[in-house]
Amino acid sequence: MGQMAELFYPKVWDKVFYLVLCIYLYGDLAIYEAAVAKSLRDSICNYVSPNCTMALNDTDPCFKNNSDLSRLDVYRICIFDSISCWLYSNHVSGVQVDVLDPVTLIML
């Protein structure tokens, strides 16, 4: 698609096309990240509300033994874990992620 944009648009619009494509892909990645973290949280947490018909809130505990971790805490841990695995795998595979390299180096 980028090569087609180069054929039909002037150079300024060609750069705009690539910018919009990058914004779209990062937004798409954020949506998938949130969905994966929520699914992980729902499979990890084993707390059931006393009234089984009530929906669980983010402030409810995650585990049956009344631990200090809420469902929101576990969700944030899952997001951090998924992002750190993605950054680490890009660093190990040798793929250069110029925007995120300082973050990757700090995390290692």
N, CA, C and O atoms as CSV, one atom per row, in Angstrom:
chain,resi,resn,atom,element,x,y,z
A,1,MET,N,N,0.815,-1.180,0.000
A,1,MET,CA,C,0.000,0.000,0.000
A,1,MET,C,C,0.864,1.252,0.000
A,1,MET,O,O,0.506,2.270,-0.592
A,2,GLY,N,N,2.002,1.164,0.669
A,2,GLY,CA,C,2.894,2.312,0.705
A,2,GLY,C,C,3.446,2.643,-0.667
A,2,GLY,O,O,3.603,3.814,-1.011
A,3,GLN,N,N,3.739,1.625,-1.448
A,3,GLN,CA,C,4.240,1.875,-2.803
A,3,GLN,C,C,3.156,2.462,-3.700
A,3,GLN,O,O,3.446,3.286,-4.568
A,4,MET,N,N,1.909,2.042,-3.496
A,4,MET,CA,C,0.808,2.642,-4.251
A,4,MET,C,C,0.627,4.099,-3.858
A,4,MET,O,O,0.344,4.943,-4.708
A,5,ALA,N,N,0.790,4.397,-2.579
A,5,ALA,CA,C,0.676,5.793,-2.127
A,5,ALA,C,C,1.776,6.640,-2.755
A,5,ALA,O,O,1.547,7.798,-3.103
A,6,GLU,N,N,2.977,6.064,-2.902
A,6,GLU,CA,C,4.060,6.798,-3.540
A,6,GLU,C,C,3.746,7.100,-5.001
A,6,GLU,O,O,4.159,8.135,-5.525
A,7,LEU,N,N,3.019,6.202,-5.659
A,7,LEU,CA,C,2.672,6.417,-7.061
A,7,LEU,C,C,1.629,7.509,-7.240
A,7,LEU,O,O,1.724,8.308,-8.172
A,8,PHE,N,N,0.643,7.555,-6.369
A,8,PHE,CA,C,-0.510,8.419,-6.595
A,8,PHE,C,C,-0.478,9.737,-5.832
A,8,PHE,O,O,-1.155,10.682,-6.236
A,9,TYR,N,N,0.280,9.836,-4.752
A,9,TYR,CA,C,0.276,11.039,-3.927
A,9,TYR,C,C,1.602,11.754,-4.020
A,9,TYR,O,O,2.626,11.135,-4.311
A,10,PRO,N,N,1.595,13.059,-3.774
A,10,PRO,CA,C,2.878,13.767,-3.675
A,10,PRO,C,C,3.632,13.352,-2.408
A,10,PRO,O,O,3.079,12.666,-1.548
A,11,LYS,N,N,4.876,13.765,-2.300
A,11,LYS,CA,C,5.728,13.311,-1.193
A,11,LYS,C,C,5.160,13.653,0.177
A,11,LYS,O,O,5.288,12.856,1.106
A,12,VAL,N,N,4.542,14.804,0.327
A,12,VAL,CA,C,3.997,15.187,1.630
A,12,VAL,C,C,2.888,14.226,2.040
A,12,VAL,O,O,2.852,13.771,3.183
A,13,TRP,N,N,1.990,13.917,1.119
A,13,TRP,CA,C,0.888,13.007,1.443
A,13,TRP,C,C,1.365,11.573,1.605
A,13,TRP,O,O,0.733,10.777,2.299
A,14,ASP,N,N,2.464,11.252,0.973
A,14,ASP,CA,C,3.060,9.934,1.160
A,14,ASP,C,C,3.526,9.762,2.605
A,14,ASP,O,O,3.308,8.711,3.208
A,15,LYS,N,N,4.159,10.783,3.157
A,15,LYS,CA,C,4.595,10.744,4.558
A,15,LYS,C,C,3.392,10.709,5.492
A,15,LYS,O,O,3.413,10.008,6.504
A,16,VAL,N,N,2.346,11.461,5.163
A,16,VAL,CA,C,1.129,11.450,5.976
A,16,VAL,C,C,0.505,10.058,5.973
A,16,VAL,O,O,0.014,9.591,7.001
A,17,PHE,N,N,0.524,9.395,4.812
A,17,PHE,CA,C,-0.014,8.034,4.726
A,17,PHE,C,C,0.720,7.100,5.679
A,17,PHE,O,O,0.087,6.336,6.409
A,18,TYR,N,N,2.049,7.153,5.680
A,18,TYR,CA,C,2.824,6.289,6.565
A,18,TYR,C,C,2.589,6.636,8.035
A,18,TYR,O,O,2.554,5.740,8.879
A,19,LEU,N,N,2.428,7.905,8.350
A,19,LEU,CA,C,2.149,8.320,9.720
A,19,LEU,C,C,0.802,7.767,10.192
A,19,LEU,O,O,0.688,7.228,11.293
A,20,VAL,N,N,-0.205,7.909,9.344
A,20,VAL,CA,C,-1.542,7.401,9.695
A,20,VAL,C,C,-1.509,5.881,9.833
A,20,VAL,O,O,-2.164,5.328,10.717
A,21,LEU,N,N,-0.762,5.209,8.981
A,21,LEU,CA,C,-0.645,3.752,9.072
A,21,LEU,C,C,0.009,3.330,10.385
A,21,LEU,O,O,-0.425,2.361,11.008
A,22,CYS,N,N,1.046,4.046,10.809
A,22,CYS,CA,C,1.703,3.730,12.084
A,22,CYS,C,C,0.771,3.972,13.265
A,22,CYS,O,O,0.723,3.164,14.192
A,23,ILE,N,N,0.031,5.079,13.240
A,23,ILE,CA,C,-0.916,5.354,14.324
A,23,ILE,C,C,-1.978,4.276,14.385
A,23,ILE,O,O,-2.351,3.832,15.471
A,24,TYR,N,N,-2.470,3.850,13.232
A,24,TYR,CA,C,-3.476,2.794,13.181
A,24,TYR,C,C,-2.935,1.486,13.767
A,24,TYR,O,O,-3.621,0.824,14.546
A,25,LEU,N,N,-1.716,1.117,13.396
A,25,LEU,CA,C,-1.156,-0.150,13.870
A,25,LEU,C,C,-0.897,-0.124,15.371
A,25,LEU,O,O,-1.130,-1.127,16.046
A,26,TYR,N,N,-0.421,1.000,15.914
A,26,TYR,CA,C,-0.228,1.083,17.360
A,26,TYR,C,C,-1.561,1.070,18.095
A,26,TYR,O,O,-1.654,0.499,19.181
A,27,GLY,N,N,-2.587,1.683,17.533
A,27,GLY,CA,C,-3.916,1.623,18.131
A,27,GLY,C,C,-4.474,0.219,18.124
A,27,GLY,O,O,-5.083,-0.224,19.098
A,28,ASP,N,N,-4.266,-0.478,17.022
A,28,ASP,CA,C,-4.702,-1.872,16.916
A,28,ASP,C,C,-3.972,-2.740,17.931
A,28,ASP,O,O,-4.572,-3.616,18.553
A,29,LEU,N,N,-2.689,-2.497,18.093
A,29,LEU,CA,C,-1.903,-3.236,19.082
A,29,LEU,C,C,-2.409,-2.971,20.497
A,29,LEU,O,O,-2.443,-3.886,21.320
A,30,ALA,N,N,-2.798,-1.748,20.785
A,30,ALA,CA,C,-3.329,-1.416,22.110
A,30,ALA,C,C,-4.648,-2.130,22.378
A,30,ALA,O,O,-4.897,-2.574,23.498
A,31,ILE,N,N,-5.491,-2.241,21.359
A,31,ILE,CA,C,-6.767,-2.945,21.525
A,31,ILE,C,C,-6.521,-4.421,21.812
A,31,ILE,O,O,-7.136,-4.986,22.716
A,32,TYR,N,N,-5.628,-5.050,21.052
A,32,TYR,CA,C,-5.325,-6.465,21.290
A,32,TYR,C,C,-4.672,-6.664,22.650
A,32,TYR,O,O,-4.942,-7.656,23.327
A,33,GLU,N,N,-3.822,-5.737,23.055
A,33,GLU,CA,C,-3.162,-5.838,24.360
A,33,GLU,C,C,-4.183,-5.813,25.486
A,33,GLU,O,O,-4.089,-6.593,26.433
A,34,ALA,N,N,-5.156,-4.919,25.384
A,34,ALA,CA,C,-6.189,-4.831,26.417
A,34,ALA,C,C,-7.047,-6.099,26.443
A,34,ALA,O,O,-7.421,-6.571,27.517
A,35,ALA,N,N,-7.353,-6.643,25.284
A,35,ALA,CA,C,-8.170,-7.859,25.230
A,35,ALA,C,C,-7.427,-9.060,25.806
A,35,ALA,O,O,-8.013,-9.866,26.528
A,36,VAL,N,N,-6.152,-9.180,25.491
A,36,VAL,CA,C,-5.359,-10.300,26.011
A,36,VAL,C,C,-5.202,-10.177,27.523
A,36,VAL,O,O,-5.325,-11.172,28.238
A,37,ALA,N,N,-4.933,-8.975,28.016
A,37,ALA,CA,C,-4.762,-8.779,29.459
A,37,ALA,C,C,-6.066,-9.069,30.205
A,37,ALA,O,O,-6.040,-9.654,31.287
A,38,LYS,N,N,-7.189,-8.670,29.642
A,38,LYS,CA,C,-8.466,-8.930,30.304
A,38,LYS,C,C,-8.770,-10.425,30.317
A,38,LYS,O,O,-9.273,-10.940,31.316
A,39,SER,N,N,-8.474,-11.125,29.232
A,39,SER,CA,C,-8.692,-12.573,29.198
A,39,SER,C,C,-7.793,-13.293,30.189
A,39,SER,O,O,-8.227,-14.226,30.864
A,40,LEU,N,N,-6.529,-12.857,30.279
A,40,LEU,CA,C,-5.615,-13.453,31.258
A,40,LEU,C,C,-6.113,-13.217,32.675
A,40,LEU,O,O,-6.099,-14.126,33.504
A,41,ARG,N,N,-6.553,-11.992,32.951
A,41,ARG,CA,C,-7.073,-11.660,34.272
A,41,ARG,C,C,-8.280,-12.523,34.613
A,41,ARG,O,O,-8.385,-13.028,35.731
A,42,ASP,N,N,-9.182,-12.696,33.668
A,42,ASP,CA,C,-10.376,-13.488,33.922
A,42,ASP,C,C,-10.060,-14.972,34.127
A,42,ASP,O,O,-10.775,-15.666,34.849
A,43,SER,N,N,-8.994,-15.453,33.496
A,43,SER,CA,C,-8.633,-16.860,33.692
A,43,SER,C,C,-7.803,-17.069,34.964
A,43,SER,O,O,-7.817,-18.165,35.524
A,44,ILE,N,N,-7.088,-16.052,35.426
A,44,ILE,CA,C,-6.274,-16.165,36.638
A,44,ILE,C,C,-7.121,-16.001,37.898
A,44,ILE,O,O,-6.985,-16.772,38.848
A,45,CYS,N,N,-7.981,-15.009,37.902
A,45,CYS,CA,C,-8.764,-14.699,39.105
A,45,CYS,C,C,-9.820,-15.767,39.349
A,45,CYS,O,O,-10.524,-16.175,38.425
A,46,ASN,N,N,-9.930,-16.221,40.605
A,46,ASN,CA,C,-10.881,-17.274,40.924
A,46,ASN,C,C,-11.941,-16.835,41.937
A,46,ASN,O,O,-12.673,-17.669,42.470
A,47,TYR,N,N,-12.025,-15.543,42.201
A,47,TYR,CA,C,-13.016,-15.030,43.146
A,47,TYR,C,C,-14.396,-15.049,42.500
A,47,TYR,O,O,-14.560,-14.649,41.347
A,48,VAL,N,N,-15.386,-15.519,43.257
A,48,VAL,CA,C,-16.771,-15.514,42.808
A,48,VAL,C,C,-17.565,-14.686,43.808
A,48,VAL,O,O,-17.405,-14.848,45.018
A,49,SER,N,N,-18.406,-13.816,43.317
A,49,SER,CA,C,-19.185,-12.973,44.219
A,49,SER,C,C,-20.148,-13.830,45.029
A,49,SER,O,O,-20.583,-14.879,44.555
A,50,PRO,N,N,-20.488,-13.403,46.240
A,50,PRO,CA,C,-21.409,-14.179,47.073
A,50,PRO,C,C,-22.759,-14.384,46.388
A,50,PRO,O,O,-23.375,-15.442,46.508
A,51,ASN,N,N,-23.196,-13.379,45.686
A,51,ASN,CA,C,-24.415,-13.488,44.910
A,51,ASN,C,C,-23.982,-13.699,43.464
A,51,ASN,O,O,-23.522,-12.758,42.818
A,52,CYS,N,N,-24.118,-14.883,42.959
A,52,CYS,CA,C,-23.552,-15.233,41.651
A,52,CYS,C,C,-24.165,-14.452,40.492
A,52,CYS,O,O,-23.641,-14.491,39.379
A,53,THR,N,N,-25.254,-13.751,40.734
A,53,THR,CA,C,-25.866,-12.984,39.648
A,53,THR,C,C,-25.256,-11.598,39.513
A,53,THR,O,O,-25.506,-10.915,38.520
A,54,MET,N,N,-24.460,-11.164,40.489
A,54,MET,CA,C,-23.842,-9.836,40.423
A,54,MET,C,C,-22.587,-9.881,39.558
A,54,MET,O,O,-21.823,-10.845,39.598
A,55,ALA,N,N,-22.390,-8.838,38.788
A,55,ALA,CA,C,-21.164,-8.727,37.991
A,55,ALA,C,C,-20.013,-8.328,38.908
A,55,ALA,O,O,-20.208,-7.634,39.906
A,56,LEU,N,N,-18.830,-8.770,38.558
A,56,LEU,CA,C,-17.643,-8.442,39.346
A,56,LEU,C,C,-17.142,-7.052,38.980
A,56,LEU,O,O,-17.154,-6.670,37.810
A,57,ASN,N,N,-16.707,-6.305,39.974
A,57,ASN,CA,C,-16.130,-4.979,39.767
A,57,ASN,C,C,-14.618,-5.077,39.770
A,57,ASN,O,O,-14.045,-6.094,40.160
A,58,ASP,N,N,-13.978,-3.999,39.328
A,58,ASP,CA,C,-12.519,-3.962,39.346
A,58,ASP,C,C,-11.968,-3.910,40.758
A,58,ASP,O,O,-10.815,-4.282,40.979
A,59,THR,N,N,-12.759,-3.461,41.718
A,59,THR,CA,C,-12.289,-3.367,43.101
A,59,THR,C,C,-12.475,-4.671,43.868
A,59,THR,O,O,-11.974,-4.794,44.986
A,60,ASP,N,N,-13.170,-5.631,43.310
A,60,ASP,CA,C,-13.343,-6.929,43.977
A,60,ASP,C,C,-12.005,-7.646,44.074
A,60,ASP,O,O,-11.130,-7.439,43.233
A,61,PRO,N,N,-11.836,-8.485,45.089
A,61,PRO,CA,C,-10.573,-9.237,45.185
A,61,PRO,C,C,-10.440,-10.222,44.026
A,61,PRO,O,O,-11.430,-10.642,43.426
A,62,CYS,N,N,-9.223,-10.568,43.736
A,62,CYS,CA,C,-8.974,-11.482,42.617
A,62,CYS,C,C,-9.044,-12.939,43.052
A,62,CYS,O,O,-9.467,-13.802,42.282
A,63,PHE,N,N,-8.635,-13.209,44.267
A,63,PHE,CA,C,-8.558,-14.590,44.733
A,63,PHE,C,C,-9.524,-14.834,45.888
A,63,PHE,O,O,-9.920,-13.897,46.582
A,64,LYS,N,N,-9.895,-16.074,46.089
A,64,LYS,CA,C,-10.878,-16.438,47.113
A,64,LYS,C,C,-10.390,-16.180,48.529
A,64,LYS,O,O,-11.202,-15.949,49.426
A,65,ASN,N,N,-9.097,-16.214,48.746
A,65,ASN,CA,C,-8.569,-16.086,50.104
A,65,ASN,C,C,-8.431,-14.629,50.548
A,65,ASN,O,O,-7.642,-14.324,51.442
A,66,ASN,N,N,-9.194,-13.735,49.928
A,66,ASN,CA,C,-9.209,-12.308,50.284
A,66,ASN,C,C,-7.817,-11.679,50.274
A,66,ASN,O,O,-7.419,-11.015,51.231
A,67,SER,N,N,-7.105,-11.890,49.211
A,67,SER,CA,C,-5.768,-11.307,49.099
A,67,SER,C,C,-5.874,-9.798,48.869
A,67,SER,O,O,-6.959,-9.270,48.628
A,68,ASP,N,N,-4.747,-9.125,48.946
A,68,ASP,CA,C,-4.721,-7.690,48.758
A,68,ASP,C,C,-4.814,-7.287,47.288
A,68,ASP,O,O,-5.008,-6.110,46.986
A,69,LEU,N,N,-4.679,-8.237,46.378
A,69,LEU,CA,C,-4.729,-7.919,44.955
A,69,LEU,C,C,-6.171,-7.838,44.478
A,69,LEU,O,O,-6.953,-8.772,44.656
A,70,SER,N,N,-6.507,-6.713,43.874
A,70,SER,CA,C,-7.836,-6.585,43.280
A,70,SER,C,C,-7.777,-7.066,41.828
A,70,SER,O,O,-6.706,-7.350,41.293
A,71,ARG,N,N,-8.931,-7.146,41.221
A,71,ARG,CA,C,-8.983,-7.552,39.813
A,71,ARG,C,C,-8.271,-6.524,38.932
A,71,ARG,O,O,-7.647,-6.893,37.937
A,72,LEU,N,N,-8.358,-5.246,39.285
A,72,LEU,CA,C,-7.678,-4.200,38.524
A,72,LEU,C,C,-6.160,-4.325,38.662
A,72,LEU,O,O,-5.436,-4.098,37.693
A,73,ASP,N,N,-5.673,-4.680,39.843
A,73,ASP,CA,C,-4.232,-4.868,40.040
A,73,ASP,C,C,-3.707,-5.998,39.157
A,73,ASP,O,O,-2.655,-5.868,38.532
A,74,VAL,N,N,-4.440,-7.096,39.113
A,74,VAL,CA,C,-4.012,-8.240,38.297
A,74,VAL,C,C,-4.075,-7.881,36.817
A,74,VAL,O,O,-3.227,-8.321,36.042
A,75,TYR,N,N,-5.067,-7.089,36.414
A,75,TYR,CA,C,-5.163,-6.631,35.024
A,75,TYR,C,C,-3.938,-5.791,34.657
A,75,TYR,O,O,-3.363,-5.963,33.582
A,76,ARG,N,N,-3.541,-4.885,35.551
A,76,ARG,CA,C,-2.362,-4.054,35.283
A,76,ARG,C,C,-1.089,-4.881,35.230
A,76,ARG,O,O,-0.199,-4.603,34.428
A,77,ILE,N,N,-0.999,-5.889,36.074
A,77,ILE,CA,C,0.164,-6.783,36.042
A,77,ILE,C,C,0.213,-7.536,34.715
A,77,ILE,O,O,1.284,-7.697,34.131
A,78,CYS,N,N,-0.936,-7.994,34.242
A,78,CYS,CA,C,-0.989,-8.713,32.962
A,78,CYS,C,C,-0.604,-7.802,31.802
A,78,CYS,O,O,0.084,-8.239,30.880
A,79,ILE,N,N,-1.034,-6.549,31.833
A,79,ILE,CA,C,-0.646,-5.612,30.772
A,79,ILE,C,C,0.860,-5.381,30.805
A,79,ILE,O,O,1.516,-5.427,29.764
A,80,PHE,N,N,1.410,-5.134,31.985
A,80,PHE,CA,C,2.850,-4.906,32.093
A,80,PHE,C,C,3.629,-6.136,31.635
A,80,PHE,O,O,4.640,-6.013,30.943
A,81,ASP,N,N,3.161,-7.312,32.019
A,81,ASP,CA,C,3.846,-8.543,31.642
A,81,ASP,C,C,3.817,-8.749,30.133
A,81,ASP,O,O,4.831,-9.122,29.544
A,82,SER,N,N,2.684,-8.514,29.508
A,82,SER,CA,C,2.579,-8.701,28.062
A,82,SER,C,C,3.451,-7.713,27.307
A,82,SER,O,O,4.121,-8.084,26.344
A,83,ILE,N,N,3.446,-6.454,27.738
A,83,ILE,CA,C,4.265,-5.441,27.059
A,83,ILE,C,C,5.743,-5.733,27.259
A,83,ILE,O,O,6.532,-5.597,26.325
A,84,SER,N,N,6.128,-6.132,28.469
A,84,SER,CA,C,7.549,-6.413,28.701
A,84,SER,C,C,8.006,-7.635,27.915
A,84,SER,O,O,9.139,-7.660,27.434
A,85,CYS,N,N,7.162,-8.642,27.773
A,85,CYS,CA,C,7.527,-9.806,26.946
A,85,CYS,C,C,7.685,-9.410,25.487
A,85,CYS,O,O,8.590,-9.887,24.803
A,86,TRP,N,N,6.794,-8.528,25.008
A,86,TRP,CA,C,6.887,-8.077,23.626
A,86,TRP,C,C,8.170,-7.282,23.395
A,86,TRP,O,O,8.854,-7.478,22.391
A,87,LEU,N,N,8.493,-6.389,24.320
A,87,LEU,CA,C,9.708,-5.598,24.178
A,87,LEU,C,C,10.951,-6.473,24.276
A,87,LEU,O,O,11.903,-6.288,23.518
A,88,TYR,N,N,10.945,-7.425,25.204
A,88,TYR,CA,C,12.110,-8.296,25.365
A,88,TYR,C,C,12.305,-9.182,24.150
A,88,TYR,O,O,13.439,-9.406,23.728
A,89,SER,N,N,11.206,-9.696,23.572
A,89,SER,CA,C,11.351,-10.562,22.404
A,89,SER,C,C,11.862,-9.768,21.214
A,89,SER,O,O,12.623,-10.303,20.407
A,90,ASN,N,N,11.466,-8.503,21.079
A,90,ASN,CA,C,12.009,-7.672,20.006
A,90,ASN,C,C,13.481,-7.390,20.234
A,90,ASN,O,O,14.248,-7.325,19.274
A,91,HIS,N,N,13.889,-7.223,21.473
A,91,HIS,CA,C,15.297,-6.947,21.766
A,91,HIS,C,C,16.149,-8.189,21.504
A,91,HIS,O,O,17.237,-8.079,20.938
A,92,VAL,N,N,15.675,-9.355,21.903
A,92,VAL,CA,C,16.441,-10.588,21.742
A,92,VAL,C,C,16.538,-10.988,20.278
A,92,VAL,O,O,17.577,-11.478,19.834
A,93,SER,N,N,15.450,-10.781,19.515
A,93,SER,CA,C,15.459,-11.207,18.120
A,93,SER,C,C,16.292,-10.292,17.238
A,93,SER,O,O,16.532,-10.612,16.073
A,94,GLY,N,N,16.734,-9.164,17.770
A,94,GLY,CA,C,17.569,-8.261,16.988
A,94,GLY,C,C,16.775,-7.255,16.190
A,94,GLY,O,O,17.358,-6.479,15.432
A,95,VAL,N,N,15.470,-7.243,16.334
A,95,VAL,CA,C,14.656,-6.270,15.626
A,95,VAL,C,C,14.862,-4.913,16.276
A,95,VAL,O,O,14.735,-4.781,17.494
A,96,GLN,N,N,15.173,-3.920,15.486
A,96,GLN,CA,C,15.398,-2.590,16.024
A,96,GLN,C,C,14.069,-1.869,16.168
A,96,GLN,O,O,13.375,-1.630,15.180
A,97,VAL,N,N,13.723,-1.530,17.378
A,97,VAL,CA,C,12.544,-0.721,17.645
A,97,VAL,C,C,13.091,0.592,18.182
A,97,VAL,O,O,13.273,0.746,19.389
A,98,ASP,N,N,13.354,1.539,17.285
A,98,ASP,CA,C,14.047,2.763,17.660
A,98,ASP,C,C,13.299,3.581,18.692
A,98,ASP,O,O,13.914,4.185,19.571
A,99,VAL,N,N,11.988,3.608,18.597
A,99,VAL,CA,C,11.212,4.426,19.527
A,99,VAL,C,C,11.259,3.839,20.926
A,99,VAL,O,O,11.244,4.585,21.906
A,100,LEU,N,N,11.315,2.520,21.042
A,100,LEU,CA,C,11.213,1.867,22.336
A,100,LEU,C,C,12.538,1.346,22.869
A,100,LEU,O,O,12.560,0.742,23.941
A,101,ASP,N,N,13.645,1.555,22.162
A,101,ASP,CA,C,14.910,1.017,22.623
A,101,ASP,C,C,15.317,1.488,24.021
A,101,ASP,O,O,15.779,0.655,24.801
A,102,PRO,N,N,15.179,2.756,24.390
A,102,PRO,CA,C,15.554,3.146,25.756
A,102,PRO,C,C,14.738,2.416,26.814
A,102,PRO,O,O,15.263,2.049,27.865
A,103,VAL,N,N,13.455,2.205,26.538
A,103,VAL,CA,C,12.613,1.468,27.484
A,103,VAL,C,C,13.085,0.032,27.596
A,103,VAL,O,O,13.140,-0.519,28.695
A,104,THR,N,N,13.426,-0.578,26.476
A,104,THR,CA,C,13.896,-1.960,26.475
A,104,THR,C,C,15.176,-2.090,27.275
A,104,THR,O,O,15.321,-3.033,28.052
A,105,LEU,N,N,16.101,-1.169,27.105
A,105,LEU,CA,C,17.373,-1.245,27.816
A,105,LEU,C,C,17.182,-1.035,29.321
A,105,LEU,O,O,17.875,-1.652,30.129
A,106,ILE,N,N,16.249,-0.170,29.691
A,106,ILE,CA,C,15.986,0.044,31.120
A,106,ILE,C,C,15.402,-1.206,31.755
A,106,ILE,O,O,15.745,-1.549,32.887
A,107,MET,N,N,14.516,-1.891,31.028
A,107,MET,CA,C,13.841,-3.059,31.585
A,107,MET,C,C,14.770,-4.255,31.710
A,107,MET,O,O,14.526,-5.140,32.530
A,108,LEU,N,N,15.833,-4.300,30.910
A,108,LEU,CA,C,16.757,-5.427,31.012
A,108,LEU,C,C,17.711,-5.126,32.115
A,108,LEU,O,O,18.597,-5.931,32.401
